[in-house]
């Protein structure tokens, strides 16, 4: 099952088609709620990927197998583990609880 954090302590099970979006450290799409938008050009046959860290808060780490050029093979599952520039870039797509926590930390 794919889970999506909704608040600091609430998650939802993602149903199709959302559960088919895989993680990439260099995503080609962004998800905001149930809406998915192209972030980069997506050609026919391309896998649609998002950055799971966009709505993650826990901070657990694991091996990442996304294969992106900017992936170092280890990922910390937290928006706040992202580099500040990437946080700023992703912020408009982040869920409300992440945006509120971001403002709190500023």
MMTF fields as JSON, N, C-alpha, C and O atoms, coordinates in Angstrom:
{
  "mmtfVersion": "1.0.0",
  "mmtfProducer": "UNKNOWN",
  "numBonds": 423,
  "numAtoms": 424,
  "numGroups": 106,
  "numChains": 1,
  "numModels": 1,
  "chainsPerModel": [1],
  "groupsPerChain": [106],
  "chainIdList": ["A"],
  "bondAtomList": [4, 2, 8, 6, 12, 10, 16, 14, 20, 18, 24, 22, 28, 26, 32, 30, 36, 34, 40, 38, 44, 42, 48, 46, 52, 50, 56, 54, 60, 58, 64, 62, 68, 66, 72, 70, 76, 74, 80, 78, 84, 82, 88, 86, 92, 90, 96, 94, 100, 98, 104, 102, 108, 106, 112, 110, 116, 114, 120, 118, 124, 122, 128, 126, 132, 130, 136, 134, 140, 138, 144, 142, 148, 146, 152, 150, 156, 154, 160, 158, 164, 162, 168, 166, 172, 170, 176, 174, 180, 178, 184, 182, 188, 186, 192, 190, 196, 194, 200, 198, 204, 202, 208, 206, 212, 210, 216, 214, 220, 218, 224, 222, 228, 226, 232, 230, 236, 234, 240, 238, 244, 242, 248, 246, 252, 250, 256, 254, 260, 258, 264, 262, 268, 266, 272, 270, 276, 274, 280, 278, 284, 282, 288, 286, 292, 290, 296, 294, 300, 298, 304, 302, 308, 306, 312, 310, 316, 314, 320, 318, 324, 322, 328, 326, 332, 330, 336, 334, 340, 338, 344, 342, 348, 346, 352, 350, 356, 354, 360, 358, 364, 362, 368, 366, 372, 370, 376, 374, 380, 378, 384, 382, 388, 386, 392, 390, 396, 394, 400, 398, 404, 402, 408, 406, 412, 410, 416, 414, 420, 418],
  "bondOrderList": [1, 1, 1, 1, 1, 1, 1, 1, 1, 1, 1, 1, 1, 1, 1, 1, 1, 1, 1, 1, 1, 1, 1, 1, 1, 1, 1, 1, 1, 1, 1, 1, 1, 1, 1, 1, 1, 1, 1, 1, 1, 1, 1, 1, 1, 1, 1, 1, 1, 1, 1, 1, 1, 1, 1, 1, 1, 1, 1, 1, 1, 1, 1, 1, 1, 1, 1, 1, 1, 1, 1, 1, 1, 1, 1, 1, 1, 1, 1, 1, 1, 1, 1, 1, 1, 1, 1, 1, 1, 1, 1, 1, 1, 1, 1, 1, 1, 1, 1, 1, 1, 1, 1, 1, 1],
  "groupList": [{"groupName": "UNK", "atomNameList": ["N", "CA", "C", "O"], "elementList": ["N", "C", "C", "O"], "formalChargeList": [0, 0, 0, 0], "bondAtomList": [1, 0, 2, 1, 3, 2], "bondOrderList": [1, 1, 2], "singleLetterCode": "X", "chemCompType": "L-PEPTIDE LINKING"}],
  "groupTypeList": [0, 0, 0, 0, 0, 0, 0, 0, 0, 0, 0, 0, 0, 0, 0, 0, 0, 0, 0, 0, 0, 0, 0, 0, 0, 0, 0, 0, 0, 0, 0, 0, 0, 0, 0, 0, 0, 0, 0, 0, 0, 0, 0, 0, 0, 0, 0, 0, 0, 0, 0, 0, 0, 0, 0, 0, 0, 0, 0, 0, 0, 0, 0, 0, 0, 0, 0, 0, 0, 0, 0, 0, 0, 0, 0, 0, 0, 0, 0, 0, 0, 0, 0, 0, 0, 0, 0, 0, 0, 0, 0, 0, 0, 0, 0, 0, 0, 0, 0, 0, 0, 0, 0, 0, 0, 0],
  "groupIdList": [1, 2, 3, 4, 5, 6, 7, 8, 9, 10, 11, 12, 13, 14, 15, 16, 17, 18, 19, 20, 21, 22, 23, 24, 25, 26, 27, 28, 29, 30, 31, 32, 33, 34, 35, 36, 37, 38, 39, 40, 41, 42, 43, 44, 45, 46, 47, 48, 49, 50, 51, 52, 53, 54, 55, 56, 57, 58, 59, 60, 61, 62, 63, 64, 65, 66, 67, 68, 69, 70, 71, 72, 73, 74, 75, 76, 77, 78, 79, 80, 81, 82, 83, 84, 85, 86, 87, 88, 89, 90, 91, 92, 93, 94, 95, 96, 97, 98, 99, 100, 101, 102, 103, 104, 105, 106],
  "secStructList": [7, 7, 3, 3, 3, 7, 1, 1, 1, 7, 3, 3, 3, 7, 7, 6, 6, 4, 4, 4, 7, 3, 3, 7, 6, 6, 7, 1, 3, 3, 3, 3, 6, 6, 3, 3, 3, 3, 1, 1, 7, 7, 7, 6, 6, 7, 7, 7, 3, 3, 7, 4, 4, 4, 4, 7, 7, 1, 7, 7, 3, 3, 3, 7, 7, 7, 7, 7, 6, 6, 7, 7, 1, 3, 3, 3, 7, 7, 4, 4, 4, 1, 7, 2, 2, 2, 2, 2, 2, 2, 4, 4, 4, 1, 7, 2, 2, 2, 2, 2, 2, 2, 2, 2, 2, 7],
  "xCoordList": [0.827, 0.0, 0.879, 1.966, 0.407, 1.084, 0.347, -0.874, 1.107, 0.525, 0.945, 2.018, 0.084, 0.356, 0.037, -1.069, 1.011, 0.782, -0.174, 0.017, -1.206, -2.184, -1.957, -2.18, -1.514, -1.165, 0.048, 0.586, 0.478, 1.638, 1.389, 2.337, 0.126, -0.139, -1.256, -1.793, -1.609, -2.65, -2.164, -1.614, -2.379, -2.02, -3.231, -4.181, -3.19, -4.256, -3.639, -2.498, -4.407, -4.002, -4.372, -5.522, -3.407, -3.655, -4.257, -3.769, -5.308, -5.983, -5.52, -4.895, -5.808, -5.451, -6.121, -7.245, -5.506, -4.196, -3.031, -1.873, -3.327, -2.255, -1.263, -0.092, -1.702, -0.795, 0.22, 1.158, 0.038, 0.971, 2.095, 2.973, 2.084, 3.15, 4.32, 4.176, 5.461, 6.649, 7.521, 7.385, 8.432, 9.343, 10.512, 11.003, 10.94, 12.195, 12.779, 12.046, 14.099, 14.774, 14.803, 15.144, 14.452, 14.345, 13.01, 12.991, 11.893, 10.576, 10.198, 10.712, 9.273, 8.764, 7.338, 6.734, 6.8, 5.452, 5.399, 6.262, 4.374, 4.107, 2.668, 1.791, 2.435, 1.081, 0.703, 1.468, -0.474, -1.019, -2.422, -3.317, -2.612, -3.874, -4.014, -3.119, -5.109, -5.306, -4.921, -4.965, -4.545, -4.15, -2.679, -1.825, -2.396, -1.025, -0.761, -1.537, 0.344, 0.719, 2.118, 2.978, 2.33, 3.671, 4.616, 4.275, 5.764, 6.811, 7.868, 8.513, 8.027, 8.952, 8.236, 7.126, 8.861, 8.263, 8.126, 9.058, 6.955, 6.7, 6.306, 5.308, 7.112, 6.854, 6.055, 6.054, 5.384, 4.641, 5.576, 6.673, 5.137, 5.938, 6.782, 7.277, 6.963, 7.724, 6.942, 5.717, 7.653, 7.042, 6.78, 7.631, 5.615, 5.319, 5.792, 5.378, 6.675, 7.284, 7.061, 6.955, 6.993, 6.916, 7.979, 8.542, 8.255, 9.203, 8.399, 7.722, 8.472, 7.706, 8.036, 7.243, 9.203, 9.593, 8.733, 8.753, 7.981, 7.137, 6.169, 5.93, 5.621, 4.674, 5.129, 4.322, 6.396, 6.925, 7.463, 7.985, 7.329, 7.732, 8.545, 9.278, 8.427, 8.995, 10.501, 11.026, 11.203, 12.653, 13.373, 14.591, 12.641, 13.322, 14.168, 13.893, 15.172, 15.993, 15.995, 15.775, 16.246, 16.323, 17.121, 17.448, 17.417, 18.098, 17.127, 15.958, 17.617, 16.797, 17.309, 18.51, 16.391, 16.744, 16.208, 16.058, 15.917, 15.284, 16.2, 15.717, 17.508, 18.445, 18.644, 19.325, 18.074, 18.256, 19.71, 20.431, 20.128, 21.512, 21.838, 22.982, 20.86, 21.116, 20.86, 20.914, 20.583, 20.318, 21.63, 22.41, 21.858, 23.083, 22.828, 23.712, 21.635, 21.315, 20.751, 20.321, 20.746, 20.186, 19.255, 19.626, 18.058, 17.089, 16.506, 16.179, 16.387, 15.732, 14.324, 14.138, 13.333, 11.935, 11.366, 10.568, 11.783, 11.276, 11.472, 12.548, 10.433, 10.522, 11.659, 12.36, 11.839, 12.809, 14.242, 15.169, 14.427, 15.772, 16.237, 17.411, 15.322, 15.682, 16.549, 16.464, 17.372, 18.165, 17.213, 16.13, 17.596, 16.71, 16.169, 15.003, 16.979, 16.518, 15.416, 14.464, 15.55, 14.533, 13.267, 12.162, 13.419, 12.249, 11.456, 10.233, 12.141, 11.471, 10.773, 9.659, 11.421, 10.851, 9.61, 8.632, 9.648, 8.549, 7.423, 6.292, 7.71, 6.764, 5.349, 4.385, 5.182, 3.814, 3.003, 1.773, 3.658, 2.982, 2.834, 2.15, 3.467, 3.444, 2.064, 1.352, 1.687, 0.402, 0.412, 1.468, -0.76, -0.93, -0.097, 0.518, -0.061, 0.677, 2.175, 2.856, 2.697, 4.122, 4.375, 5.355, 3.502, 3.675, 3.6, 4.359, 2.696, 2.59, 3.848, 4.353, 4.355, 5.587, 6.772, 7.652, 6.807, 7.865, 7.864, 8.913, 6.679, 6.58, 6.993, 7.667, 6.604, 6.976, 8.492, 9.04, 9.156, 10.627, 11.374, 12.553, 10.729, 11.391, 11.464, 11.987],
  "yCoordList": [-1.177, 0.0, 1.251, 1.263, 2.257, 3.546, 4.456, 4.598, 5.067, 5.993, 7.412, 7.652, 8.332, 9.748, 10.467, 10.348, 11.215, 11.967, 13.121, 13.892, 13.225, 14.309, 15.391, 16.573, 14.985, 15.885, 15.283, 14.276, 15.887, 15.349, 13.946, 13.179, 13.591, 12.268, 11.5, 10.54, 11.909, 11.221, 10.938, 11.81, 9.704, 9.31, 8.698, 8.279, 8.65, 8.035, 6.99, 7.129, 5.948, 4.956, 5.512, 5.886, 5.567, 6.085, 5.004, 3.875, 5.366, 4.484, 4.821, 5.863, 3.968, 4.298, 5.602, 5.857, 6.42, 6.205, 6.678, 6.418, 7.381, 7.924, 6.901, 7.226, 5.674, 4.658, 4.18, 3.458, 4.577, 4.167, 5.169, 4.928, 6.278, 7.268, 6.825, 6.65, 6.645, 6.216, 7.41, 8.491, 7.184, 8.234, 8.394, 7.429, 9.635, 9.951, 11.177, 12.093, 11.195, 12.38, 13.498, 14.635, 13.188, 14.159, 13.902, 13.368, 14.282, 13.91, 14.638, 15.713, 14.007, 14.673, 15.189, 15.739, 15.008, 15.481, 15.949, 15.612, 16.727, 17.17, 16.812, 16.88, 16.432, 16.131, 17.1, 17.323, 17.671, 18.528, 18.026, 18.205, 17.396, 16.725, 15.576, 14.736, 15.526, 14.46, 14.892, 14.083, 16.163, 16.667, 16.375, 16.617, 15.857, 15.603, 16.47, 16.468, 17.213, 18.105, 17.758, 17.364, 17.909, 17.692, 18.743, 19.925, 18.336, 19.201, 19.409, 20.455, 18.393, 18.399, 17.719, 17.212, 17.71, 17.026, 15.534, 14.904, 14.985, 13.559, 13.01, 13.414, 12.097, 11.509, 10.217, 9.592, 9.841, 8.592, 7.446, 7.306, 6.648, 5.521, 5.836, 4.915, 7.13, 7.5, 7.133, 7.249, 6.697, 6.503, 7.879, 8.764, 8.068, 9.334, 9.224, 8.331, 10.15, 10.107, 11.415, 12.484, 11.301, 12.455, 12.279, 11.193, 13.322, 13.238, 13.002, 13.908, 11.787, 11.434, 12.325, 12.431, 12.964, 13.81, 15.061, 15.742, 15.37, 16.565, 16.612, 17.683, 15.479, 15.471, 14.568, 14.195, 14.218, 13.356, 14.199, 15.295, 13.67, 14.42, 13.58, 14.13, 12.259, 11.367, 11.407, 11.37, 11.482, 11.56, 10.227, 10.182, 9.126, 7.848, 7.89, 8.676, 7.067, 7.014, 5.59, 4.625, 5.49, 4.177, 4.295, 5.389, 3.153, 3.105, 3.581, 3.196, 4.409, 4.898, 4.253, 4.241, 3.724, 3.045, 3.78, 3.185, 5.084, 5.814, 5.959, 6.045, 5.985, 6.065, 7.45, 7.588, 8.478, 9.84, 10.266, 9.794, 11.151, 11.639, 12.317, 12.26, 12.956, 13.667, 12.808, 13.316, 11.526, 10.626, 10.006, 9.483, 10.075, 9.473, 8.068, 7.479, 7.535, 6.176, 6.055, 4.974, 7.138, 7.166, 8.359, 9.464, 8.15, 9.246, 9.338, 8.328, 10.563, 10.842, 11.294, 12.277, 10.58, 10.832, 11.964, 11.745, 13.184, 14.382, 15.588, 15.791, 16.375, 17.627, 18.479, 19.149, 18.452, 19.33, 18.816, 19.481, 17.642, 17.146, 17.585, 17.436, 18.124, 18.63, 19.878, 20.588, 20.142, 21.367, 22.559, 22.467, 23.686, 24.851, 25.315, 25.699, 25.287, 25.713, 24.81, 25.287, 23.518, 22.569, 22.708, 22.558, 22.994, 23.255, 24.437, 24.363, 25.515, 26.701, 26.383, 26.846, 25.597, 25.221, 24.348, 24.517, 23.418, 22.483, 23.075, 22.593, 24.097, 24.604, 24.864, 24.506, 25.466, 25.699, 24.41, 24.462, 23.269, 21.991, 21.188, 20.165, 21.652, 20.922, 21.01, 21.999, 19.977, 20.036, 21.12, 21.581, 21.504, 22.606, 22.415, 23.371, 21.208, 21.017, 21.203, 21.64, 20.88, 21.11, 22.605, 23.131, 23.29, 24.745, 25.472, 26.412, 25.052, 25.68, 25.428, 26.344, 24.228, 23.907, 24.665, 25.108, 24.82, 25.578, 27.008, 27.54, 27.648, 29.031, 29.102, 30.048, 28.131, 28.091, 28.04, 28.684, 27.276, 27.118, 28.324, 28.491, 29.175, 30.366, 31.368, 32.462],
  "zCoordList": [0.0, 0.0, 0.0, 0.576, -0.629, -0.621, 0.353, 0.29, 1.25, 2.212, 1.875, 1.322, 2.219, 2.021, 3.325, 3.852, 3.844, 5.068, 4.79, 3.849, 5.626, 5.5, 6.537, 6.273, 7.716, 8.811, 9.49, 9.03, 10.57, 11.29, 11.823, 11.994, 12.09, 12.665, 11.947, 12.499, 10.727, 9.973, 8.558, 7.887, 8.12, 6.759, 6.081, 6.741, 4.755, 3.973, 3.05, 2.61, 2.767, 1.781, 0.415, 0.184, -0.483, -1.83, -2.714, -2.765, -3.395, -4.341, -5.744, -5.944, -6.732, -8.105, -8.534, -8.103, -9.34, -9.941, -9.075, -9.404, -7.954, -7.123, -6.612, -6.42, -6.388, -5.855, -6.892, -6.554, -8.144, -9.195, -9.424, -10.253, -8.713, -8.845, -7.991, -6.781, -8.6, -7.861, -7.517, -8.09, -6.554, -6.109, -7.066, -7.652, -7.207, -7.868, -7.182, -6.806, -7.019, -6.477, -7.52, -7.195, -8.763, -9.848, -10.557, -11.667, -9.918, -10.43, -11.715, -12.023, -12.461, -13.664, -13.457, -14.378, -12.24, -11.929, -10.472, -9.662, -10.167, -8.796, -8.476, -9.337, -7.235, -6.797, -5.701, -4.762, -5.822, -4.766, -4.512, -5.338, -3.361, -3.1, -4.086, -4.185, -4.806, -5.786, -7.2, -8.127, -7.374, -8.687, -8.949, -8.096, -10.124, -10.556, -11.778, -12.734, -11.736, -12.836, -13.312, -12.524, -14.595, -15.144, -14.579, -14.534, -14.16, -13.629, -14.709, -14.782, -15.539, -16.675, -17.831, -17.669, -18.977, -20.115, -19.801, -19.301, -20.1, -19.921, -21.296, -21.892, -21.759, -23.082, -22.921, -21.86, -23.99, -23.985, -23.576, -24.117, -22.635, -22.154, -20.93, -20.28, -20.592, -19.397, -18.138, -18.097, -17.136, -15.825, -15.225, -15.312, -14.619, -13.955, -12.522, -11.783, -12.133, -10.801, -10.063, -10.664, -8.754, -7.861, -6.794, -6.65, -6.053, -4.945, -3.672, -3.186, -3.13, -1.938, -0.743, 0.193, -0.772, 0.363, 0.469, 1.494, -0.577, -0.598, 0.585, 1.144, 0.965, 2.074, 3.217, 4.069, 3.245, 4.302, 5.45, 5.247, 6.649, 7.831, 8.807, 9.629, 8.73, 9.73, 9.865, 10.978, 8.748, 8.795, 8.763, 8.938, 8.539, 8.397, 7.131, 6.225, 7.067, 5.857, 5.322, 6.055, 4.033, 3.4, 2.112, 1.652, 1.555, 0.271, -0.805, -0.814, -1.698, -2.807, -4.088, -4.356, -4.867, -6.111, -7.336, -8.403, -7.183, -8.285, -9.496, -10.625, -9.281, -10.392, -10.977, -11.993, -10.369, -10.86, -10.732, -9.853, -11.603, -11.576, -10.248, -9.797, -9.615, -8.356, -7.116, -5.996, -7.298, -6.173, -5.699, -6.495, -4.376, -3.851, -3.293, -2.67, -3.512, -3.095, -1.696, -1.294, -0.955, 0.397, 0.476, 0.08, 0.98, 1.046, 2.453, 3.076, 2.934, 4.209, 3.87, 3.153, 4.383, 4.031, 4.855, 5.766, 4.527, 5.19, 4.286, 3.723, 4.157, 3.418, 3.963, 3.205, 5.275, 5.923, 5.834, 6.294, 5.247, 4.969, 3.585, 3.246, 2.786, 1.459, 1.597, 2.599, 0.607, 0.585, 0.571, -0.006, 1.199, 1.273, -0.082, -0.172, -1.122, -2.438, -2.985, -3.603, -2.758, -3.2, -2.364, -2.885, -1.072, -0.233, -0.794, -0.913, -1.134, -1.688, -3.0, -3.243, -3.842, -5.134, -4.972, -5.699, -4.021, -3.787, -2.939, -2.999, -2.161, -1.163, -1.701, -1.024, -2.876, -3.355, -3.544, -3.553, -3.692, -3.903, -2.606, -2.579, -1.552, -0.282, 0.363, 0.184, 1.113, 1.815, 2.894, 3.327, 3.306, 4.262, 5.528, 6.001, 6.087, 7.333, 7.155, 8.082, 5.984, 5.711, 5.541, 6.069, 4.81, 4.633, 5.97, 6.201, 6.854, 8.175, 8.987, 9.636, 8.966, 9.702, 9.102, 9.839, 7.785, 7.134, 7.632, 7.995, 7.654, 8.155, 9.624, 10.033, 10.4, 11.818, 12.001, 12.896, 11.155, 11.266, 10.736, 11.047, 9.942, 9.419, 10.49, 10.278]
}
